[in-house]
């Protein structure tokens, strides 16, 4: 009696094993990996760099020929982009200022920044991976540059704000359609080369 009981139990264990093998065989037929391999774990890790506050703009700009007593055609200021990934609560903004167009001190030898009109690109383009609210352009464009009048080539006008982003906005934005028009005074010395410096500043 004890012997028969042992035989029955052995048969039952063998059947279960056979059923288990059949299931594994079915998985193999369908092209899946063995069960042991499927239960493995794959760990993926990554890291991010520290926050960045940066700005990039063309290194040089050439105006049309300056004709005394008339205004230049609108000239594109090139592609401006800035990045704020500081992850802080400070509202970021980007500003524009300029020096006089300068050749030398004296009547007709420089063109004051008060003769510059800046038209701001109304829609900064966000990077696809930006987060938070989009950067916006405040009302006021076009701007005539202002500030305390100077007769030098190193003082900047009062900055104008090109765009602002919210305290939770992070990423990169581009403005590609900012423009400048220069109203050239009638007493401007002809055949003279004038140079000025544009200063962009990003805060955040």
Secondary structure, 3 states (H helix, E strand, C coil): CHHHHHHHHHHHHHHHHHHHHHHHHHHHHCCCCCHHHHCCCCCCCCCCCCCCEEEECCCCCCCCCCCCCCECCCEECCCEEEEECCCCCCCCEEEEEECCEECCCCCCCEECHHHEEEECCCCCEECCCCECCCCECCCCCCEECCCCCCCCCCCCCCCEEEEECCCCCEEEEEECCCEEEEECCCCCCCCCCCECCEEEEEEC
